[in-house]
Amino acid sequence: MNKKKLIVIGGGAAGFFCAVNAARMNPVLDVVILEKTNKLLSKVKISGGGRCNVTHACFSIAEIIKRYPRGDNFLKKAFQHFFTTDTITWFKERGVELKTEDDGRMFPASNTSQTIIDCLVKEANKFGVEIIMNADVVEIFQTPNQFNLTLANGKLFVADFVCIASGGYPKSAQFEWLKKLGHSIENPMPSLFTFNIADKVLTALMGIVVENAVVKITGTKLQQQGPVLITHWGLSGPAVLKLSAWAAKELATKNYDFGLMINWLPDYNENSLRDKFQLLRFENAAQKIANKNPFELPNRFWEYLLKISGVKDDCRWADLPAKEQNKLVKNICTQEVKVKGKTTFKDEFVTAGGILLSEIDANTMQSKIVPNLFFAGEVINVDGITGGFNFQNAWTTGWIAAKKIASFIQ
């Protein structure tokens, strides 16, 4: 039988997973990965601080799709074919054990992303997947029987099947070569970014983590709860990153210039905190407020809240004036800060937007417009919050595309 050729565009998680699984499922396939840079699996390498957050220990499809600001209904179908349990099994069968951390994130037991990279590269070698670096595809043209691919350096490739796993693009213009195939694009915008704040008094506390806070975009219902990290440029941490993902579209339209309201003690509102203060004034009457932090907030952060509320260093609980108390309650429960600009979260950026999901079959990842053309990973309009959800989308879509392509050849 004549060999059929699959070309996978992109040497990231989704592209690799499609390539190695397709080659394994059908030996008649000749599989080639074209990677435009000189690095393979670069996001895998840096993810999770170099440990690779492979997936998340969530075993309910109904629950996990709540972690995707875009693409939840699409993934509801896709996860029926390959889910978190399948990811764990797939790596375990290849000698890679995953461990679960307290927050549900799953990492290789080795604690290094190199374990995942080595596993995928070994699989590619085992099943004869050819990898070509510095191969930037600039055009795909479909003839009646095959695809012709042109690289930036003028080199030509021919394929029977193409899987596009090129990752997200920050600018619409970068999708032009895919629009020429007849596909539509949801305009790309950043997701998972941190907030820039000019308040030097707050950013002087860089490195401090408030373990549980609610961050809300002023004038909207958009809010998230979780740890907040103060950085030298503003605010980061899981709550901020999750909020940036869910509010990606809204914040892009605001040009990243907006108000942020923070409740540093989500167990209280202004009324209940005032009641608590009355109790504290009675219980700790003779003690200095600065010396007695009753809410388990970081001490430096408690001192910051007292300072911006006008509470003097030597003020005792019994002597706290009503004006300063009200200011302190307000700063704890509804502090407002001005956000001007964003900063990409390390190198783990994620782009919202991409190929419209209505143009892709969620059960096969095949284009509904161009036969034998497939998509996987971030190039489609799916993105998740932090915690291993974006990698799970990569493994799932890559595997589904591989299975369908392999099934074409008897």
FENJOGI-V688792 format. One record per helix or strand. SS is the DSSP state (a for helix, b for strand). FROM is the first residue (numbers start at 1). LEN is the number of residues. If there is no record, write none. Layout:
# FENJOGI-V688792
SS_FROM_LEN ; SS_FROM_LEN
This chain:
# FENJOGI-V688792
b_4_6 ; a_13_13 ; b_29_6 ; a_42_9 ; b_53_4 ; a_61_7 ; b_70_1 ; a_72_7 ; a_84_10 ; b_98_3 ; b_105_4 ; a_114_13 ; b_130_3 ; b_137_6 ; b_147_5 ; b_156_4 ; b_161_4 ; a_172_8 ; b_185_7 ; b_193_5 ; a_200_4 ; b_209_9 ; b_223_8 ; b_234_3 ; a_238_9 ; a_248_6 ; b_257_7 ; a_270_14 ; b_288_1 ; a_289_3 ; a_299_10 ; b_316_1 ; a_317_3 ; a_322_12 ; b_335_10 ; b_350_6 ; a_357_3 ; b_360_1 ; b_366_2 ; b_373_3 ; a_377_3 ; b_380_1 ; b_383_1 ; a_389_19
